[in-house]
Amino acid sequence: MTAPAAVLFDMDGTLVDTEVLWWEATEEVAASLGHRLSDADAPEVVGRAVEDTAAHLIRITEVARSATSTASAVAQALTEGFFQRVEAGAPLRPGVRRLLAELEQRQVPFALVSASPRVVVDSVVGGALADVRFSFTLSADDTVRTKPHPDPYRAAADRFGALPRACVAVEDSPDGSNSAEAAGCAVLVVPSLLPVPASAGRVFAESLEDVDLDVLSRCVAACYAGPDDGTGGSSAA
């Protein structure tokens, strides 16, 4: 099997255990708007960009849309609340250090592709991931549209000078997986807070502890092979 041209890692919930911190920040802002966050809000919060979650909170709390600063104010409050929590500490997910060390040893390039704002990405990269040699990092601020649109993963593949399907995107959320798949990347899904629907182009693993270069290479092979027998997704095991 041919190794991936590059591995494109999502950040929140994939490399670092920050989805709970994002939920806490959103919960706090929602409460300030008179809304109690619940599981029903999860699809609009987990794995979503700041602006998308802000729009959701405005919609469900019926905040006056005539105030042009409302959306930006809510987004700013979300960003600040999340940033403060990340600055206090963002633990790595299981298996991260071993997998990144293997890729570096085998000279497989890798990058970080996140839907978080640049200030949050820089905080994590300068903290929990300070010793990781990413080829580059992409934040929500670096493309016109972020996840679930394909733009971030297409931009990452372009920067590597590679076809998207020769790259593996490692994701934990439905929106992130949709983004990578729409870009044409091979997709390895390691779910965190939300279940991710299966599809022919996605390979699943329970933890990054179960993932190595062979697993990532199989993801690329599956992507090049195209749709399988219709069962919709496969296991890394």
Secondary structure, 3 states (H helix, E strand, C coil): CCCCCEEEECCECCCECCHHHHHHHHHHHHHHCCCCCCHHHHHHCCCCCHHHHHHHHHHHHCCCCCCCCHHHHHHHHHHHHHHHHHHCCCCECCCHHHHHHHHHHCCCCEEEECCCCHHHHHHHHCCCCCCCCCCCEECHHHCCCCCCCCHHHHHHHHHHCCCHHHEEEEECCHHHHHHHHHHCCEEEECCCCCCCCCCCCEEECCCHHHCCHHHHHHHHHHHHHCCCCCCCCEECC
